[in-house]
Structures are given as C-alpha cells and as structure tokens.
Amino acid sequence: MTVTTAPRPTRPIHRYQLETGLGHLTPAERAVRGKAARAEVPLESHAVFDPGPDRPDPIALLEEQAATRVRELVPVRYGRMIASPFSYFRGAALPMASDLATTPVSGLAVQACGDAHLSNFGVFGSPERRLVFDANDFDETLPGPWEWDVKRLAASLEVAARGNGFPGKKRLAIVTAAVAKYREAMREFAGLTNLEVWYAGIDMDLLRQQAGSQLKARARKKVDKGLAKARTRDSMQDVAKLTRMVDGRPRIISDPPLIVPIEQLVPDERDRKAVEAQVTDLVAKYRRTLEADRRYLLDQFEFAHIAHKVVGVGSVGTRCWIVLLLGRDASDPLFLQVKEAEESVLSRFVGASRHANHGQRVVAGQRLMQAASDIFLGWQRNEAGLDGRSHDFYVRQLRDWKFSLDVEAMVPTGMRLYGEMCGWTLARAHARSGDRIAIAAYLGASDTFDQAVAEFAAAYADQNQKDYEALLTAESSGRIMAEKNL
C-alpha cells in the first residue's frame, strides 16, 4: 500500500513553553497581558473556521500516522473510526490539530491536553480512594495554546449532539454552556491562590449530592449505578474477566486481534523468554520513575503473564501490553498497562517536546494537568522491541475505578451537565500550568467567547462530517482496509 504524505503546514511553528516567572508579575500586570492579547486577537475571531484550498488531506494524515504503527492493527483503527462521525472525530486528533494551527490564538501557553474531546474525561479512583472526575488521556499533551483544547472539546460536543439527534437550539445550548463554564471557572481560578488552584478537583460523591436535584429520578439512578460499578473496576475484576487458571496460576485469555498473549505472538519458547525478559527489564527500570514508597510496593509483586492489547480509537495500532503481576498469591493481582507513546500530534505545530522520551512527556503532562494521578504512573524506553526498534512507553494501572459515561446514551440535559463538568475540569487543568489571570482577563465577563467558539464548533462539525465521508469513500475504494465490529 502506498502511503500518501500530507503536506506540512506553511505557517511557521510557534514554540510554546510554560512560563515559570509569573510570580515576578503582579496580578494587575498579568491582567494587562490578557487584555493586550484580546486587543491583538479579538474574541470574535475564534468563530472563524475557513480551511483554504491547501488544507492537508485528512486521510493522508491518518495514513502518515499508520506508518509507524503495528500494520496488522491499522485496519482495526479504521474500523472503529468509520462507526460514526463521532468515532471518526475521536481518532482524528492529528487532522484537527492541523486545522487548529490555522486559527487565531492569544499566545498564552498552557500544558495542553492535545485531545480534549468529551470521551477523554471520566471517573477514576484517587490514591486516597475517592472517586474523582478528570481528564484521563494525555497521549498528545504538550505546552500549547489553551484555545485548541477548548475548541476540540466544544467541537466534540457538537458532533456528539448531532449524532444523538439533538436539535440545533439544544446543541447550541450544550456547547455554549461548556465553554461558559470554562470561562467562568478560569475567572474563579484567577482569584484563588496557587495552592487553592492546585488542590481543586471534582469529588464525584459531593457532585452527586449537589447535582442530584438537576437530574430526574431515572438519571440519578443511572449515575448511582455507574459510580457503584466504577468502584468494582480494579485488578481483581480484570483477573476475573481477562484470565483463566492454568496449573493454579492465572493466564491472560486470548481474544485476537484485541488481546494476544505472548505465547501466540512469539511461539518459539526461546524467543518468548527473551521477550518476557525484555518486559520484566522494562518494568524493573520503569520503577525508577516512581516515588520511593511506590517502588517498594511494586517490588512486592512478581511477573506472571503478558499480552498485547488493543486500546481506544485513536491509539489503535500503537504497541500496548498488559502485564499481570502477582503479590502474596493469585488473589493479590496487579494489572499494569504498558502503552507506547509516540510524538504528539501537536509537535509539528508547537515544536518538539523538551522530553527526549515521549513516555516521560505523557507522564509529566498528566501529572501537571490532573488533580490526582495513578500511583503507578511512570515511563521507560524499550531499546529493542519485537521489530528491533526502540519505543517509548508509559505505564499505569490497567483499571483503577475507571468509568466513562456512554455519550451515545446521553439526553440533552445530561450532555449539558457533562459538558460543563468537562469545561470546569479543563479550566482547572490549564490554570495549574498557564497564566490563569491573563487568560481570565482575555476571556472577560461577557459571553462573546462562548458564542464564538460555538460558531466554530458548528462549522467544524460540518467539516468533520465531510472528513468522515471521505474515510468511508477511502474504505469503499480500497485505499484503506477496515476491520469492523472489533
């Protein structure tokens, strides 16, 4: 198959770096920066999405990404993306980053998520064993424009709302509410101390109590059921679901191509032992990126089994392993996910990461943006994988009370509340790393920015539909191969 290389953007790269000297400026001086940026880049300008005739072919961009991925799994990625326009949107972070690079920006940097669509937020367990709501995917994180994250979130809400059949007025209300919540939250964070911002977060149990009056009885029951289910999603559940007992030891069940145990990937016993040794060596070295107490905890587990696992939509085709470790016995499991980290889709537009290891880039960004991160979050490089090439990885627990809401089952009221939670959470993440006072001053108190981004989101949803149809055409013409229902 011939891979078409998409043209690189002609717009000069503007390298973004996080500012560390904000403490030398007074709040008033920081507010002046934001107002000056608004004079240069008016809020109304964010409504514009006008792709020119030289817009890179989005299918070519996806093919370019596929060139570095596991060839046999690329059709699975395409198969998941053609399921719906929203599924396509989830996998099309690079095409949208390319589009966003042509839109106005204020020049104020944050640690950007890079892929802040509404399905990349969810519920998981904090180290203190509380259910929290936060962003949960940082594969594309880099310092960059805060506007790009807001626009990707807003566009995802518009695309999802269209997929659910919501009328135009309700879609507009959903998108503007999410953007307004971002703006209002940023203005609130601008008035808080640095430590108050750092400790801010969404506790799901408290939110359930506060938001319960806004939900109908059926919706409250559904949320309660979801939160209860989240608390069961841990390594013990993974063992029950993903393994079977062989000679008194749990072994990961085969479900190709989604889950392939090591003995099927590498049938030769000698080669398999070599691969297992590589993985155990990777885990042993990765432990150095953990805090001392967590290294001590990890050392109490021993390697039991490993398998390759397909994850997500946009990540399909990257190298991802699940590693089963056992503690005191088979009833004391720990499942780690060892996931490949490639170059961020933002890097060609905002400059390369200062981290040489992309796994470290992901971990550093996640720790900076999340209110609470997985205790086993770390990184490592495998110098020689199955293909003989080096690959960067980050490591985390496979599941730790993780729970995501079903976007396609949301009603307008539920999606609006969810979008507001995402907007608040995104503002909190940006406030931790960027000049929250300048950004708040830039946004102002009116709804001008909200309306502008909603207009952008509607225009981008139209573009997303065209790109989705182009992917369908590419599949029907044989340009790409898609494995469906996997």
N, C-alpha and C positions, 0 to 999 in steps of 0.2 A: 504494500500500500504506500502510495506517495503522500508524504505529509506536506501540506501547503504551509509555508511560513508566513504568518501575518506581518504586515509592515510595522515597524516600530514607530511610535509617535514622534512627530516632528517637534512637538512642544518641548522646550528644554526641561530637563529634570531639575526640580527644586528639592534639594535635600533637606529633610526635616530632622531637627534634633530637639530633644526635650530641654527646656530651659531650667537650669539649676540655680540661677541667680535672682529668682523672683523676690527673695527675702530682702534684697537691697533696694527694692522699689516700694513706695508707699501704696496702699490701696487706691488712693486717688490717682497716682501716676499710672497704675495698671489699668484703671478705668479709662483714662485718657487714651491709652494704647488701643483699647477696644473701640472707642468712639472714632478714633482716627482710621481704624481699619474699616469701619462702617462707611465712612466718607469715601474711602477708596473703592470699596466693594459694597454697594447698596444692598440692603436686604432683599429688595425686589428682584435683584439679578439672579437669585437662587431658583427662580421659577423656570429659568431657561434650560431647555434641553434641545439642542439643534445640531444633530450629528451631520457633519459635512459629507461630501461625496467620497472623501478619502478615509472614511471610517473603516477600521480593520474588520475583516470578515470574522464574525464571532465563532463560526465553525472552525476556521483556520486557527484561531487562538486555542480552542479546545483541543484540536489535533496537536498543536505545539506542546501543550501540557502532557498529552498522552504519550509523547515520545520518550519521556523519562519514567513512565510507569510500567507496571507488570503487564505485558502485552495481552495475556490471556484474560485479564480482568477489565480491560478498557471497554469491551462490549457490555459488561455489566454496568459500568458507569453510564454509558449512553442509554442503556435500557431503563435505568432509573430516572434519567433526566427526561426522557420522552413520555413519561407517565402523565404529565400535566404541565401547563405553563409555570406553575409554582415550583414543581420539581426541577424544571429546567433552570428557573431563577436561582434555586439553591446551589446548583452546580456551576453556575456561570459567574463566579466571582471575578475571574480574570477579564472577561468581556466587559463587565460593568466597571471594573477599576479603570480599564482603558477609556471608557466613556466618561467617567467621573474626572479623569485627568484633563478633560477639555472644558470643565465647568468652573465657574468663579470660586475662589477660596479667599478667606480672610488673611491667611498666612500665619494663623495662630496654631501651634503644634500641640498635639496630644499623643499619648500612646493609643493608636487607633487599633480597633479590632480587625478591620480589613474585610470582615464578612459578617456584619452585624444584622443579618436577617432574623425575623422573629422566631424561627425554629432553632436558632443558635443561642437561645435563652432557655432557662429551665430551672428545675428544682434539684438540689443535691444536698448532701449532708456536710455540715461544717465539722472541723475537728472537735468542737465542743458538743457534737451530736444534736445540733439544731438543724431543722430544715430551712434552707435559705434559697432565695431566688437570685440568680445572677446570670451573666453571660457565661457560656460554657464551651466555646470553641474559639481557639486563638491560633489556628494554623497559619493565618495570614497576618498576624499582628506585626506592626512596625510603627515607629513615630510617623505621623502624617496629619492631614487635615481632619479636624473633627467633623466638618460638614459631610465628608464622604460616608462616615458611619451613619450619620443621621439620615442621609438620603437613601442609603441602602436599606435601612430599617423601614423608612416611610414607603419606599417602593415595594418592599416585601409585603407590607400590609395591604397596599392597593392591589397587588397581584393576587394575594390570598383571598381578599374580599371579593374580587371578581370571580375567582374560582368557586367560591361558596354561593355565588349568585346574588350578592347583596346589591341593592340599587345604588345609583350614583350618589344620592344625598347621604346615605349611611356610610358609604365608602369614604366620602369626604370628611364626615364627622369622625370616623375612626382614625384616619391619617392625621388630621389636624389636632386631635386630642393627644396623640402620641408625641407629636412634635412640640405641642404646647407644654406638655408635661416635661419634656427635655428642657425647654427654655425656662420654665418656672423653677424646675429643680436646680438648674445651673445658677439662677439668680439667688436661690436659697443657699446654695453651697458657697456662693461668693461672700455671704455674710457670716460664714462659720469659720472657726479656727482650723488650722491644718489638721490637728488631731481629731477634731469633730468630723471632718470630712473623711479621714482615714478609717474611722470606726463606724461610719454609716453603712447600713445594709438593710435588706428586706428579710425579716423573720417571717416565715410563712404562717406559723401559728398565730402570730399577732395580726398579720394581714388578714387572715381568715376571719378573725373576730371583727376587725374594722370594716371589711368589705362585705361581710355577710348580709347586711341589710340591703345592699345593692343587687344581690342575686336572688333569683327565685328559688323556691324550695328544691326543685329538681337540680338546679345548677349547684346549689350548696352541697347537696348530697353527692353530686359527681366530683366536686372538688375534694370533699372529705374522703371519698373513696380513693381518689388519686393520691392524696397525701399519705393515707394509710398504706397504700401499695408501695409508695416510694420507700418507706421505712423497711420494706422486706427485700429491697433490691441491693444485695450485697454479695460477697463472695460465696456465702453459703447457698444462696439461691442459684448463683452461677454454677456451682458444683452439681446441684440437683438437675439443672437444665442442660448443661453442656457436657457432662461427663457420665461415664458408666464405670462400674467397678471391674477391674481385671486383676486377678490374683491379689485381691484385697487392697488394691490401690486405684484411685480414680484416674481415668484416662479420658482425654477430650474426645468427644464423639465427632465422627466425620460427617460433614454436610457440604460436599463440594458443589460449586466453587466457593461457597461462602465461608466454610470452615474446613481446613485441610490439615490434619495432624502431620507432624514432622515425618513420620514413617511412610506416609504416602507421597509427600513431596520429595523425600530422599530415601528411596527404597534400600539402597546399599547400606548395610549396618555400619561399615567403617566410615563412610561419608556422613552418615547420620550422626554418629558420635562426634564427629568433627564439628558439625553444625551446632549440636547441643552444647559442645564445649565453648563455641563462639558466643552463644546466647548467655550461658552462665557467666562467661567472662565479661560480657557486656553489662549484665546485671550487677556483677561484682564491682565494676568500675563506675557504673551509674550511682552506686551507693555513696560515692564521694561527693555527689552534688546534693545530698540530703543533709539535714541538720543532724548533729551527733546522736540525739535521742532516737531519731528515726532510723539511723544506721543500725543502732543497737537492736531496735525492734525488727528490722529486716533481716538481720543476721540470725534471728531465731527461726527462720524459715529455710527450707531446702527445696531444690528444684525437683519437680515431679513430672511435668509434661509440657509440651509446647505445640502450638498450631498456628497456621496462618489464618487470619480472619479478615473478611471484607467489612468495611465500616462506612456509614454515612452515604452521601450522594457525591459531593464534590471531591471527597477523599478517596473514592473507589479507584483502585489501581495503585495507590501508594502501598508501600510494604508495611504491613501491620501484623504483629504477632500478639497472641495471648499466651501468657506464661502462668502455669499453675504451680504455686509453691505450697508446701505443707508445713505447718508448725508442729505442735505437740503430737498430732496424729491426723488421720484423714478427715476428722471432724473440725479441723482448725485450718481452713484453706485461706489462701490469698491469691486472687487473680490480678495480675498486672497486665496492662495493655502497653505494648512497646510499638509506638506509631511513628512512621517516617515523617520527618519534617523537611520539606523542600523550600526553595526560595519563595518568599511571599509574593503574591500577585501584585502587591503594591510596589515592590522594589524597583521595577523598571520606570516607575513614575515619581518616586520619592527618594530614590537612592538605596544602596545596599545597606543591610543591617551592620551595625558595629560588632555584632557577634559572629565569629567565624563559623560557629556551629549553629545550624538552624534549629536544632533541638533546644539549645540554650536560648535562642531568640524567642521561641514559643513560650518557654517556661518563664523567662524574665518578663515578657509582656503579660502573661497570665497572672503572675504574682502581683504585678503593678496594678492591673485592672480589676481583679476580683477582690471582694471583701474577705473571702476565706478560700484557700486553695487546698487541694488534696495533700495529705501529709506525705504521700509517696511520690509527689511530682518532682521529676528530675530529668536529666538528659544524658546522652552519651553518643559517641560515633562508633559505628562498626566499620572497621577499616577494609574488610573484605567480605561482602555478603555472598549469597548464592550465585550472583552474577559476576563475582570477582571485583566489584566496585565498592567504594566506601559510601556509606549512607548515614545521615544524621537521624537520630531518633529522640523522642521524648517519651517519658514513662509516667504512668499514673495508674490508679486502680481502674479495673475494667468497669465496675459499677460501685458507687458508694451512695446509696439512697437516691440515685438519679431518676428523674421523672420529667418527661416532656409532655406538654399538652397537645392534644390532637387538633391541629389547626383546621383541618377539613371538617371537623365536627363543631366548630365554634359558631355561635349565633352572633349577630351584630353587637349586642350588649357585652357578651363575653370577650369578643375580639377587641372591643374598645378598651375594656378594663385591662386586658392583657397587653395591648399596645402601650397603654400608659405606664404599666409596670416596666416594660422594656425601655421606654423613654426615660423614666426616672433612673433606672439602673445604668443606662448608657451615660447619662449625665454624671452620675456618681463616679463611674469608671474614668471618664475624661477629666473630672475635677481633681482626681488624685494625681494626675500627671501633667496637666496643662495649666495655663493661667486662667483659672476659673473666673477671676474678677474681670479680666479683659474680655473673655468670651461672653460673660453675662452682660457687660456693657455694650458689646457688639450687638447682642440679640435684642436688648431693650425690653420695654414693658408691653408693647403692642403685639398684636397677632400677625404683623406683617410677614415675619419669617415663617410662621406656621402655614399661612396661606400660600406663600411662595413655594415652599417645599412640597405641599400637597399638589400644587400645579405640576411641579417637576415629577412627582411620583406618578401622576396620571399619564403624563407624556412618556415616562419611562416604561410604564406597564404596557403601553401601546407598542413600544419598541421591543419589549420582552416577548410579546405575542408574535411579532414578526420573526424574531430570532428563534423562537420555539418552532414555528412553522418551517423555518429554514433547516432546523435539525431534523424534523420529520422528513423533509424533502431529501436531505443528505442520506437518511437511513433508507428511504424507498428507492433511491437511485443507486445504492450500493457504495456510496462514498464512505460511509461508516457502517459498522456492524453493531447491532444492539441485541443484547440478551435480555428478554423481558421477563417480568414476574420473578425476579431474583432479589 
